[in-house]
Every structure is written in C-alpha cells, then in structure tokens.
Amino acid sequence: MHYLNDYLQHLTFERGLSKLTCQSYRRDIELLESLAEASALDGLQNTHIRRFIATLHSRSLSGKTIARALSAWRGFYDYLIQHKGFSQNPVMGLRAPKTAKTLPQALSVDQAVKFVAIKGDGLLEQRDHAIVELFYSSGLRLAELVNLDIAQLDFSEGTVTVTGKGNKTRIVPMGSHAIEAIHSWLTYRALIQIAETNPNAVFVTQQGRRITPRAVQYRLKEWAIKQGINTDMHPHLLRHSFATHVLQSSQDLRAVQEMLGHASISSTQVYTHLDFQHLASIYDKAHPRAKKK
C-alpha cells in the first residue's frame, strides 16, 4: 500500500515519531487493509468501520487494543484527506467497546528489594544487577533502557537522561544503589575488555553488542525464578512497582508523572488506585469495625 509507506515517512520525518511507534502504526493500518479486503480505502464508509470493530471484538481483542487501532486509522485518514485528496474520514465519531479496567500489577516493597538483590561477580550477574536496579530506581521503559548510551548517565548529579515516547526527553533521578550497580558494571566491563561493537551502549551482550529487548525480558524471568519471586516478571512490572512505591511514599502525583514521562496525568492516576488498594488492605486488617462478623 503506497499510501501507508508515504504516511510512515510523514510520521518519521515530519512528526518525528520513534521507530517503535511507526511500527505500531504500520500494524494497525495493515489490519485495516486486511479487514477491508478488496475494498478501496476511499470507498469505506462509517458502516464498514463499525463492522470492522465488531469483527475485532469477536476476536476477543480488548477495548484498549481496538481503540488504539481506531486512533491509528483516524490519523491515517486525516493524512489522506490533507495530502491525497480523500474527501471523508469514515472513522470519525466511532469508539471502541468498553472493557473492564485492569489495574497494573506491582511488586510489594519486600519483593522488589529481594528481586533486585542479585549477587555474583560474573559478566551476566554484574550487568543484570545494574539493569534491574535501574528499572526499579528510575521507572524506565524497556526501549529507554536498551537504547541508553553512557553519555546519558550523570553520576555526579545522580540522573539519567532518556528519550521516551514521541521523542520526548526527560531527566530522571537514579538511586544510590542503581548508581553503584551501574558503575560496578561499567568498571567490570572495561577490565575484561569485551570486543565492543557498540562501545557507547550502557548494556551490552557478552559479544559486545547492544542488548535487545527480548534478551532483557528473558533475563528478568530467569532472575525471578532464581530469586524466588513467584510472579510473571517483566520490565513493565518493575516500572509499575517504581511508580507505586514512590507514590505511596511521597503522595506527589505530578512528580511521578514527570518521572514516568506520561503526557497526561490521567495515565499516572491509575497508580492512585493501587495506592488506595494498599491503604484499604491495611484498613481491613487494622480497623476493629472493618471486618464483618
């Protein structure tokens, strides 16, 4: 679809969206093409899009997933109207079916401390300890962590500069444990003199290549088993845990929003619900009239 390639070029070079975001747009618009089958894009009507929504819903796709697809389609048609002479946007006014909201999981403080306490003097232990400490210390996204370069670390200020969604840059504090673990990893790496293919990257493989997102996900699951954490460990769980624990301690929603790099406060407010669950649990255990007779 030549329209799609033109649109992706527009997103990349004119709007400055990241490679991962553009890949997401590609998948959603290719899904539209698949659902439309032989129908021309400029011939699709509101009724066709309604049918596509029903089809996706019947495939058990979540409301959030369908809403993301609709947003991608809507933006695509806006582009086609502005640049390709299309006359209407058949996605306008349509919404995805609502699904029950699910709260993000978070480790307890004890679980988080237990998980990040990785011991060992080998390359993998040193590197992985630095990775998990940084995840939990600063709440980074997976893509932000694997794309991190050494120049983005400021040990004297105790901060890390990352580029997140929408190519937005933010400065996030690093805790003392994370600073110590990263410093130990970089010192060890210099001593053993890995044959570097990407010397600027903070986290590399044993072959000196920048570590991949898949490798990080795999290593976290391995360490969860070794550390006795009985949960489905993944990078976003550490990000959720970071946000929840900082909010529980500080009650500063705006600060947590800034550190997470959320464009909207509503994205951060989900952690207030987690905090309320924590408080409600304490209430149920402590208040003499909380339990039913």
N, C-alpha and C positions, 0 to 999 in steps of 0.2 A: 504494500500500500504506500504509494509515493507521498500521499498526504501525511501519513504517520511519520515518515522519515523527515519531511520538512518541519513538522511540528516538533519533533525531538531536537532538531537543530535549533529551532526557535527557543525551546526550553533551556538548552545547554548554553547557547552563546548570547542570547538576548536577556533571558531571565536569570541566568547563572545558577540553575539548579544542579544539584550533585548528580553524579553518575548513578547512584543507587536510586534516587528519586526518579530519574528519567527511565530507568529500567522498570520501575513500578508503573509509571505511566504507559510504557510500551505494553506491558502485560495486560493492563486494564483495557486499553484500546484494541489490542488484538482479540480480547474476549468479546468486545462489541462486534468486531468484524466476523468472528465465529458465529455469534448469535444471529447476526443479520444474514448470514449465508450468502446468497447471490444478490440480495437487495443492495441497491446503491445507497451510499450514505446520505446523499441529498434527497433521497426518496423516503427516508424513515420519518414516521410521524410519532406523535405522543403515544398513540395506542401501541405502536411497535415496542417502544421503550418500556411501557407498562408490562407487556408480555415478557420482555427480557427479564424484568425484575422478578416476575412470578416464576420464571424458569430457574433463575439463580436461587430464589428462596426454596424451590422444590429440591434443589441440590444440597440443601442444609447449610448454605453459606450464611454467615452471621449478618445481622443488620449492619454492623460496622464495616464489614468487607464490601457489602453491596453499596453502602453509602460512599465508600472510597471510590468504587468503580464509577458511580454516577457522577461524582465530582470530577473525575478524570474525563469522562465523556462530555460533561458540560463545558469544561475548559477547552476541550478539543474542538467542539462545535463553535465556541466563541472565536477561536482562532480561524476556523474555516469561513465564518461569516466575515471576519475582518480582512482576511488575506486571500481567500479562494472563491469569493463570490457566492457563497451559500446564503440562502435567504432566511432560514429559521433554525432555531435550536430546539429540537424535539425533547430535550432533557429538562428544559426549564419547568419549574413548578413541581417536579416529581421528587418523592422522597423514598428512602428505603424503609422496609418494615422494621418496626422497633423490636429489639430483642432485650432480654433481661440483662441489666448491667452486672458485670462481674468485677469485683474488686481485685486489684493486683495482689499477688501473694507477697509476703515479706518474711524474712527470717526473724526469729527473735534475736535480741542482742546477744544472748549466750551462744546461739547457733552461729551467728555471724562471726563472733570472736573465735569460736572453735574452728570454723571453716578456714579463716584466713591465716591461722597459726601454722603455716606449712613449714616443716623443718627439713633440712638437708643441705648438703654442700655441692651437689651436682648442678650441671647447667640447667636442667629442666626444673629442679626444685627452686633454684635461685630466681629464674625467670618467672615461673608460675606464682611464686610468692609475691613478687613485685606486681604481677598482673592483678591478682585478687585484692591485694592491699589498695591498689589504685582504684579499682572498680568500687570497692566499698568506701574508700576515703572520699572520692570525688564524684561518684554517681555518673561516670561517663557511659555513653552509649558504646556498643561493641564497635561500630565503624569508627568512632572517635578514637578509641583505644588502639586499634590495629593500625590506623593511619598516623599515629603520633610520631613526631620526629624529636630528636634530642633537643633541638633548638627551642622547642615549645615548653621545655621544663625550666623553671626558675627556682633553683634550690635555695637561693638566698632569701627570696620572697615567700617561698613555700607555696608556689602556684603553678598551674599548668594551663596553657592557652590551647583551646581546642576549637575546631571548626565543625559546627553541627549542621542540623537540617537547614536548608535554604542558604547554605554557605555563610551562616551567621557565626561570628567568632565571639567567644566568651572566655573569661578568665575565672578559673575555679581553684579554690584552696586545696592543697594537699596536706593530709595529716602527717604528723611526725613519723608514724610507723610506715606510711607509704614512701615518704622521702628516704628513710633509712633502707627500705627494701629495694627501691629503685637504684639508689646509689650503690648498694652492695652488688646488684645485678650488673650494672654498667662496669663496675670495677672488676668483677669476676670475668666478664666478657672480654675486657681489654687484656687481662692476664693470660687467658687461654688462647687468645689471638685466633678467633674464628675467621675462616676465609670469607670475609664480608662481601656480599653482592649488593647490600643496601646499608652502608655504614651509618646513614642518617636516622634509620628507623630505631625506635626505642626497643621494640620487641621483635626478635628475630628467631629463626629456627636454628637447629644445630648446623645447618648448611649455610647459615648467614643470610638467608632470605627473610624478608618481612613476613611475620606470622600472619596466617589467614584467619578470617572469622570462624571458619569451620574448625580449625585446629584449636582455637581458644574454647569454643563450645565443648569440644571433645575433652580437653584437658580439665575443664571445670567439673564435668560429670565424673571423670576419673577421680579427681580430688574429693568430691563429695562422698564417694564410696570409701576412699582411704581415711577420710576424717570423720566418718561415722555420721554424716548428715543425711538423714532419711527423707530426701525430698528431690524433686526433679530440678536439679541445679542448672541454671542458665544465666548468661550475663545480665539480663534484664531483672532477674530476681535480686541480684546484688544492687542494682540501681534502685529498685523499689525499696530495698532494705535501707539503703543510704538515706533516701528521702523520708521514709517513715521515721527512722531513728532521729534524724536531725529535727524533724517537725515535732516529735514528741518532746525533745529536749528544749527547743527554742520557741515553739509556737509561732514562728515567723514564716508565714506562708510565702510572702513576697521574696524573702531570701532564698527559700527552697526553689521557687520558680526560677529565679535568676541562676542558681547553680545548676539546675537541670536543663536550662536552655529552653524552657517552654515559652512559646509565643503568647499563649493565653493562660491567664490564671485558672481558668476552668479545667485545664489539663492537670494542674497541680492540686486542685481541690479534692481529687479522688483520695489523696493521702490523708485528708482530714477525716474521711470516713474510716480509714484504717485506724487512725488515732482514736476515734470515738469507739471503735470496737475494742481497742485495748483498754480504754477507760471503763467501758461497760463491763468488760470481763472482771476488772478489779472491783467494780461496784457489786457485781453479783456475788463475788467471794467475800467481800468485806462488810456490806451493809446488812444489819440484822433483819431488815424487812424486805430484802431483795428476793429471797427465795420463797417459793410457795410452800405452804405447809403440806 
